[in-house]
Each structure stands twice: as structure tokens, then as C-alpha cells.
């Protein structure tokens, strides 16, 4: 999906179309609405990025804001220096989830073999979609295959737009790795069909970091070795790459650069873990801000329990994540005897983990995680859902402890 969160927001606020817009503010950045007494029309006043003060980060931005250098995960204070005139909107994950389900359902009506890769991205197996009755892909000439790929791709784009009002970009190729690259070649609203024999002309000139899985550190190491493009990586000796990056990574990079990827589209997979975390707009002290931190901690555990209950999972390993003001991050885990999805049980175990984390420094981020998951109907025994802890029964885990 193209600039997914921002595009959803523009459906709600069409007057911002064509403007630089950044998504990432808190609830206080919700537009103020009033009625013009002369015209009787609704008038909205939007927050400007120039007025932002805090520790938040950009979730996404419209293409107009990206032109100023703003990108996801950028600190909003830095974004304000690059694009002070940009409008700032709060994130609204509830509505993004609704639109995510709608666009995925629209795709499944045409091509049911779908692998979810996040809220705004999917892989689709089109092997048997759009073939004439009794035909197989082995019978298709390259021109016929290209025509079928383009026809199905356009049908998917039309279905998504009809269902959501949003645009998307599609890459149709022989495998997932190339499709990821191709989907980004003609954004926004692109449709790129790419065959294996076109990899040297269309993929090799791209930077090596365009390969999904080559991160900034690996790209920097490759550049230091004189490899900047995917083509240079493809032409490197596999043994030379293995010597410098290890057997697994070196072999994978050479195969990926040559457009090879044998991964199937996986239509069902079990989650490894479920987590909730929040970054504070100012660093909090475990001593002076004990009540605020304790309330946030309880809410994170309650929200995490709700996520598990909605998805039908329980877990045995409970963990916490603490990031200090200097960006150093610590994690601690504890495995409990019985799997649970109960907010009180999660908070108790997470609190035990928190005891093992030094809390003298100011805290920037707090998170809670449950792993070792299994479906509730497969767990024996399964701890029943109980009311979340509240009131005097809630221990204060930042500073002195309250009653157990």
C-alpha cells in the first residue's frame, strides 16, 4: 500500500491532499473542529510540525513530506527542522487496522493464496490465477505470461481501490525477493512485471541496499569493499563473499543479487511473540514519576492481554524492555509454569522481570512481551481470563512496592 497510514488519513481529511503531512503525533495533535458561523461549514485546524515539542517519531509521511527528507522512524523534532510547514496528525491504529483488513479481503477475492507481511504489505501466489480453463503456466509464452500478470495486477489494484479508495503498488515476478524490489520501482500506484532475464537490466543498477535483508551496516561493509550496486554484488565470487560475511550470509547475498529466492508464499503462520511498548515524550524517572510509570506499565500489560485474547493465544515467557534516555536498551524474561493470557498474571511476571532492571536512570521507552505462544485450545492447562489488576491490588513496581 502506498504511504498507507498517510493515505488513510487523507481519506478523512481530503483538504490536506497535496500537502506535506507527517503521521506520528499524540492525541493532543488531533485536528480541532469548529463550525464557521457565516457558512455553517465544518472548519478544521491542523497542528503544524514546526510547533511540535517532544520525543515522538514519525510513523510515516506523505510523498510531499518525503520530498523534504522526512521518513518513517525519524524523530519528529528533526522532521520539524526539515519540513516545519508540514501538518502533523496523530496515529490511529484502529482505523489503519480496519483498512488493512479491507484491502487484504479485496485481494483474497481474486487471489486467495496470500501471505501477510505486515499491516500494509502482502505476498500473493498468482501461479493459477487468471489462467484459461485447463491451461497451465507451462503452456504460456513469455508474452502471454506478461499479459496475464499485468491483467491480474490491474484487477487487484482496481479491487483494492474500489474497496478502500486507496492506491497500491504491485510487483509481479517469479519470486518473493524480486517482487519486493519490483513493487518499489514505480511508486506510487505502480505495476511492474519483471522476468528473470530482465534482472541484469532492471535490478543490477540499483543500490545493494535495495535487496530486502541488506541493512545499512551490511551495505556500508559492502561499499567499503567496493560493492555499491546489486550488479557488482551479483558478479562477486561466492567464495569471496562467504570469506567476508560467513557461509550463510555470503551465499544468500550472491543468490539474492542474481534474483534467486526459493521461499514459498506461506498462507498461514504462527506468531512467535506478541508485544506492546510505548516511547515517552519526555524521559521519566522511576522515582519521581513512579505513579505515571506504574499506570503505563499496567495499561501495557492489560493491552497485551487483550491482544492475546483476541488472537486466541497464550504464552509462558513474559519479558520487559526498558530503553534509557541514553538509548541503551535492556531486556529481561521470565518463564512461568503455565501459559496465560491473563493481564494480572502477565503483570506479575513482568514485574518480576522489572526487578532485575536497574531503574536509577531516566526511562525513554517501556515495553512488555509474551513469547512461547500456543493456541489457547492447544494449551494444557490454560489459565482462564481474569479481570485486570486495578486499585490497591496493583503493586507499584517503580520505587516502593504496594500490597501484593
C-alpha positions as CSV (number, residue, x, y, z in Angstrom):
1,X,0.0,0.0,0.0
2,X,1.3,3.5,-0.9
3,X,2.1,5.6,2.2
4,X,-0.6,3.6,3.9
5,X,-1.3,5.5,7.2
6,X,-1.0,8.8,5.5
7,X,-3.3,7.8,2.6
8,X,-5.9,6.6,5.1
9,X,-5.7,10.0,6.9
10,X,-6.1,11.8,3.6
11,X,-9.4,10.0,3.1
12,X,-10.6,11.6,6.4
13,X,-9.0,15.0,5.7
14,X,-9.1,15.5,1.9
15,X,-8.3,19.2,2.3
16,X,-4.7,18.0,3.1
17,X,-4.2,16.3,-0.3
18,X,-1.1,17.7,-2.0
19,X,0.3,19.0,1.3
20,X,3.3,17.7,3.3
21,X,1.7,15.6,6.1
22,X,3.5,13.6,8.8
23,X,1.8,10.9,10.9
24,X,3.2,10.3,14.4
25,X,1.8,12.8,16.8
26,X,-0.1,12.0,20.0
27,X,-3.8,12.6,20.8
28,X,-3.2,16.3,21.5
29,X,-2.4,16.7,17.8
30,X,-5.9,15.7,16.7
31,X,-7.4,18.4,14.4
32,X,-9.6,20.9,16.1
33,X,-13.1,21.2,14.5
34,X,-15.5,24.1,14.6
35,X,-18.4,25.4,12.6
36,X,-18.0,28.6,10.6
37,X,-20.8,30.8,11.8
38,X,-21.2,32.5,8.4
39,X,-21.2,29.5,6.1
40,X,-22.2,26.7,8.6
41,X,-19.4,24.6,7.2
42,X,-17.1,22.4,9.3
43,X,-13.7,24.0,9.7
44,X,-10.6,22.1,10.8
45,X,-7.5,23.5,12.3
46,X,-4.4,21.2,12.0
47,X,-1.3,21.1,14.1
48,X,1.9,22.2,12.4
49,X,5.2,20.2,12.7
50,X,7.0,23.5,13.5
51,X,5.2,23.7,16.8
52,X,6.0,20.1,17.9
53,X,7.9,19.6,21.1
54,X,8.6,16.1,22.4
55,X,10.3,12.8,21.8
56,X,8.0,11.2,19.3
57,X,8.9,9.7,15.9
58,X,7.3,9.8,12.5
59,X,5.3,6.7,11.7
60,X,5.0,7.7,8.0
61,X,4.7,10.7,5.8
62,X,3.1,11.7,2.6
63,X,5.2,11.8,-0.5
64,X,5.2,15.6,-0.4
65,X,6.8,15.5,3.1
66,X,9.2,12.8,2.0
67,X,10.5,15.2,-0.6
68,X,11.9,17.3,2.3
69,X,13.8,14.3,3.6
70,X,11.2,13.2,6.2
71,X,10.9,9.4,6.6
72,X,9.4,6.9,9.0
73,X,11.2,6.3,12.3
74,X,12.7,9.9,12.1
75,X,12.4,11.9,15.3
76,X,9.6,14.5,15.0
77,X,11.9,17.3,16.2
78,X,14.3,16.5,13.4
79,X,11.4,16.3,10.9
80,X,10.3,19.7,12.1
81,X,13.6,21.2,11.1
82,X,13.4,19.7,7.6
83,X,9.7,20.4,7.0
84,X,8.4,22.9,9.6
85,X,5.4,23.8,7.3
86,X,4.2,20.1,7.3
87,X,1.0,19.2,9.1
88,X,1.1,16.8,12.0
89,X,-1.6,14.2,12.6
90,X,-1.8,11.6,15.4
91,X,-1.6,7.9,14.7
92,X,-4.9,5.9,14.7
93,X,-4.0,2.2,14.5
94,X,-7.7,1.2,14.9
95,X,-8.7,2.7,11.6
96,X,-5.5,1.5,9.9
97,X,-6.3,-2.0,11.0
98,X,-9.8,-1.7,9.5
99,X,-8.4,-0.6,6.1
100,X,-5.8,-3.3,6.3
101,X,-8.4,-6.0,6.6
102,X,-10.4,-4.4,3.8
103,X,-7.6,-4.3,1.3
104,X,-6.5,-7.8,2.1
105,X,-10.0,-9.2,1.8
106,X,-10.3,-7.4,-1.6
107,X,-7.2,-9.2,-2.8
108,X,-8.2,-12.6,-1.5
109,X,-11.4,-12.4,-3.5
110,X,-9.2,-12.5,-6.6
111,X,-6.2,-14.4,-5.4
112,X,-6.7,-16.4,-2.2
113,X,-3.1,-17.5,-1.7
114,X,-2.0,-14.6,0.4
115,X,0.9,-14.3,2.9
116,X,0.6,-11.3,5.3
117,X,3.9,-9.3,5.7
118,X,2.6,-6.6,8.0
119,X,-0.4,-4.2,8.1
120,X,0.3,-2.7,4.7
121,X,2.1,-5.4,2.7
122,X,1.3,-8.9,1.4
123,X,2.8,-11.5,-0.9
124,X,0.4,-13.2,-3.3
125,X,0.8,-16.5,-5.3
126,X,-0.6,-15.8,-8.7
127,X,0.5,-19.2,-10.3
128,X,-3.0,-20.4,-11.1
129,X,-4.8,-17.0,-11.2
130,X,-6.2,-15.8,-14.5
131,X,-5.4,-19.0,-16.5
132,X,-7.8,-20.2,-19.1
133,X,-9.7,-23.4,-18.0
134,X,-7.4,-26.4,-18.4
135,X,-4.3,-24.3,-19.1
136,X,-1.1,-24.3,-17.1
137,X,1.8,-21.8,-16.8
138,X,4.0,-24.3,-18.7
139,X,1.8,-23.6,-21.8
140,X,2.3,-19.8,-21.7
141,X,4.7,-18.0,-23.9
142,X,6.5,-15.1,-22.3
143,X,4.2,-12.5,-23.9
144,X,1.1,-14.4,-22.7
145,X,2.5,-14.7,-19.2
146,X,3.3,-10.9,-19.2
147,X,-0.2,-10.1,-20.4
148,X,-1.8,-12.3,-17.7
149,X,0.4,-10.9,-15.0
150,X,-0.5,-7.3,-16.0
151,X,-4.2,-8.2,-16.3
152,X,-4.3,-9.8,-12.8
153,X,-2.3,-7.0,-11.3
154,X,-4.6,-4.3,-12.7
155,X,-7.6,-6.3,-11.4
156,X,-6.1,-6.4,-7.9
157,X,-5.4,-2.7,-8.0
158,X,-8.9,-1.9,-9.1
159,X,-10.4,-4.1,-6.4
160,X,-8.3,-2.5,-3.7
161,X,-9.2,1.0,-4.8
162,X,-12.9,0.1,-5.1
163,X,-12.9,-1.3,-1.6
164,X,-10.8,1.3,0.2
165,X,-10.3,4.3,-2.0
166,X,-6.6,3.8,-1.7
167,X,-3.8,3.1,-4.2
168,X,-1.2,0.3,-4.1
169,X,2.0,-0.7,-5.9
170,X,2.5,-4.2,-7.2
171,X,5.5,-6.2,-8.4
172,X,4.8,-9.4,-10.3
173,X,7.9,-11.6,-10.7
174,X,9.0,-15.2,-10.3
175,X,9.7,-15.0,-6.6
176,X,9.2,-13.0,-3.4
177,X,12.6,-11.3,-3.3
178,X,12.2,-9.8,-6.8
179,X,8.6,-8.9,-6.2
180,X,9.6,-6.9,-3.1
181,X,12.1,-5.0,-5.3
182,X,9.7,-4.6,-8.2
183,X,6.9,-3.3,-6.1
184,X,9.1,-0.3,-5.2
185,X,10.3,0.5,-8.7
186,X,7.3,2.6,-9.8
187,X,5.7,4.0,-6.6
188,X,3.1,5.3,-6.1
189,X,0.4,3.4,-7.8
190,X,2.8,1.3,-9.8
191,X,2.5,-2.1,-11.5
192,X,5.8,-3.7,-12.5
193,X,6.1,-7.1,-14.2
194,X,9.7,-8.4,-14.1
195,X,11.0,-11.6,-15.7
196,X,14.3,-13.4,-14.6
197,X,16.1,-12.4,-17.8
198,X,15.4,-8.7,-17.1
199,X,17.3,-8.8,-13.8
200,X,20.6,-7.6,-15.2
201,X,19.0,-4.6,-17.0
202,X,16.4,-3.5,-14.3
203,X,17.7,-4.8,-11.0
204,X,21.5,-4.8,-11.2
205,X,21.9,-1.0,-11.5
206,X,20.1,-0.5,-8.1
207,X,21.9,0.1,-4.9
208,X,22.7,-3.1,-3.0
209,X,20.6,-1.9,0.0
210,X,17.5,-2.3,-2.2
211,X,17.7,-6.1,-1.5
212,X,15.3,-6.8,1.3
213,X,17.7,-8.1,4.1
214,X,20.7,-6.0,3.3
215,X,20.6,-3.4,6.0
216,X,22.6,-0.2,6.5
217,X,25.5,-1.9,8.3
218,X,25.8,-4.6,5.6
219,X,25.5,-2.0,2.8
220,X,28.3,0.1,4.4
221,X,30.5,-3.0,4.7
222,X,29.9,-3.9,1.0
223,X,30.6,-0.3,0.0
224,X,33.9,-0.4,1.9
225,X,34.7,-3.4,-0.2
226,X,33.9,-1.6,-3.4
227,X,30.4,-3.1,-3.9
228,X,27.8,-0.4,-4.4
229,X,25.2,-1.9,-6.8
230,X,23.3,-5.2,-6.9
231,X,25.1,-6.0,-10.1
232,X,28.5,-5.7,-8.5
233,X,27.3,-8.0,-5.7
234,X,25.9,-10.5,-8.3
235,X,29.3,-10.6,-10.1
236,X,31.3,-11.1,-6.9
237,X,32.8,-14.5,-6.3
238,X,30.6,-16.5,-3.9
239,X,33.7,-17.8,-2.1
240,X,34.9,-14.2,-1.6
241,X,31.6,-13.1,-0.1
242,X,31.5,-16.2,2.1
243,X,35.0,-15.5,3.4
244,X,33.9,-11.9,4.4
245,X,30.3,-12.4,5.5
246,X,30.1,-16.0,6.6
247,X,28.8,-19.2,4.8
248,X,25.1,-18.5,5.2
249,X,25.0,-14.7,4.6
250,X,27.6,-14.7,1.8
251,X,25.8,-17.5,-0.2
252,X,22.4,-15.7,0.4
253,X,23.7,-12.3,-0.8
254,X,25.1,-13.8,-4.0
255,X,21.9,-15.7,-4.7
256,X,19.7,-12.7,-4.0
257,X,21.7,-10.4,-6.2
258,X,21.2,-12.8,-9.0
259,X,17.4,-12.8,-8.4
260,X,17.2,-16.3,-6.9
261,X,14.8,-16.9,-4.0
262,X,13.1,-20.3,-3.3
263,X,10.9,-19.2,-0.4
264,X,7.2,-20.1,-0.9
265,X,4.2,-17.9,-0.2
266,X,3.2,-19.0,3.3
267,X,-0.6,-18.5,3.8
268,X,-0.6,-19.5,7.5
269,X,2.0,-19.0,10.2
270,X,2.0,-18.9,13.9
271,X,3.3,-15.7,15.6
272,X,6.5,-16.0,17.6
273,X,5.6,-13.4,20.2
274,X,3.2,-10.5,20.9
275,X,4.3,-7.3,22.4
276,X,3.3,-3.8,23.4
277,X,5.6,-0.8,24.0
278,X,5.5,2.9,24.3
279,X,8.0,5.7,23.9
280,X,7.5,8.6,26.2
281,X,7.5,12.2,25.0
282,X,9.9,13.0,27.9
283,X,12.2,10.7,29.8
284,X,10.5,9.5,33.0
285,X,12.1,8.9,36.4
286,X,11.3,5.7,38.3
287,X,11.4,7.7,41.5
288,X,9.7,11.0,40.7
289,X,7.3,9.6,38.0
290,X,6.5,6.3,39.8
291,X,2.8,6.6,39.7
292,X,2.7,7.5,36.0
293,X,5.1,4.7,35.0
294,X,3.2,2.2,37.1
295,X,-0.1,3.2,35.4
296,X,1.5,2.9,32.0
297,X,3.0,-0.5,32.9
298,X,-0.4,-1.8,34.0
299,X,-2.0,-0.5,30.8
300,X,0.6,-2.1,28.6
301,X,0.0,-5.5,30.4
302,X,-3.7,-5.1,30.0
303,X,-3.5,-4.2,26.3
304,X,-1.1,-7.1,25.7
305,X,-3.5,-9.5,27.4
306,X,-6.3,-8.1,25.2
307,X,-4.2,-8.8,22.1
308,X,-3.6,-12.4,23.2
309,X,-7.3,-12.9,24.0
310,X,-8.5,-11.5,20.6
311,X,-6.0,-13.7,18.7
312,X,-6.6,-16.8,20.8
313,X,-3.1,-17.3,22.1
314,X,-1.5,-17.9,25.5
315,X,2.2,-17.8,26.3
316,X,4.7,-18.9,29.0
317,X,7.6,-16.5,28.6
318,X,7.0,-12.9,29.8
319,X,9.5,-10.2,29.2
320,X,10.1,-6.5,29.6
321,X,12.1,-4.0,27.6
322,X,13.5,-0.8,29.0
323,X,15.3,1.9,27.0
324,X,17.0,4.6,28.9
325,X,17.5,8.3,27.9
326,X,20.9,7.5,26.5
327,X,19.2,4.9,24.2
328,X,20.8,1.9,25.9
329,X,18.2,-0.9,26.0
330,X,17.9,-3.8,28.4
331,X,15.5,-6.8,28.2
332,X,14.6,-9.4,30.8
333,X,12.5,-12.5,30.5
334,X,10.8,-15.0,32.9
335,X,9.2,-18.3,32.0
336,X,6.1,-19.1,34.2
337,X,4.8,-22.7,34.9
338,X,1.5,-22.4,33.0
339,X,0.7,-20.5,29.8
340,X,-1.5,-17.5,30.2
341,X,-3.3,-14.6,28.5
342,X,-4.4,-13.0,31.8
343,X,-3.5,-9.4,32.5
344,X,-2.8,-9.9,36.2
345,X,-0.5,-12.9,35.6
346,X,1.3,-11.1,32.8
347,X,1.8,-8.0,35.1
348,X,3.1,-10.1,38.0
349,X,5.7,-11.9,35.8
350,X,6.7,-8.7,34.0
351,X,7.1,-7.1,37.4
352,X,9.5,-9.8,38.5
353,X,11.5,-9.2,35.3
354,X,11.5,-5.5,36.1
355,X,13.1,-6.1,39.5
356,X,16.2,-7.2,37.6
357,X,16.5,-4.0,35.6
358,X,18.4,-1.0,37.1
359,X,15.9,1.9,37.3
360,X,18.2,4.7,38.5
361,X,18.5,6.2,35.0
362,X,15.6,8.1,33.4
363,X,13.5,5.9,31.1
364,X,12.6,6.7,27.4
365,X,10.7,3.5,26.4
366,X,8.9,0.7,28.3
367,X,7.6,-2.5,26.7
368,X,6.1,-5.9,27.7
369,X,6.3,-9.0,25.6
370,X,4.8,-12.6,25.7
371,X,6.5,-15.4,23.8
372,X,6.5,-19.1,23.8
373,X,3.0,-18.9,22.3
374,X,0.5,-21.6,21.6
375,X,-3.2,-21.5,20.8
376,X,-5.4,-21.5,23.8
377,X,-7.3,-24.6,22.8
378,X,-4.0,-26.5,22.5
379,X,-2.6,-25.4,25.9
380,X,-3.0,-27.7,28.8
381,X,-3.7,-26.3,31.2
382,X,-4.8,-22.9,30.0
383,X,-5.1,-20.1,32.6
384,X,-8.6,-18.6,32.4
385,X,-9.0,-14.9,31.6
386,X,-9.4,-12.8,34.8
387,X,-10.1,-9.2,35.4
388,X,-7.1,-6.9,35.0
389,X,-5.4,-5.7,38.2
390,X,-6.5,-2.3,39.5
391,X,-6.8,-0.2,42.6
392,X,-4.9,-1.2,45.7
393,X,-4.3,-4.7,44.4
394,X,-1.9,-3.3,41.8
395,X,1.7,-3.4,43.1
396,X,3.8,-0.3,42.3
397,X,6.9,-1.6,40.5
398,X,8.7,1.7,40.2
399,X,10.1,2.5,43.7
400,X,8.4,1.1,46.8
401,X,6.2,-1.9,46.3
402,X,2.5,-1.8,47.2
403,X,0.5,-4.7,48.6
404,X,0.6,-8.0,46.7
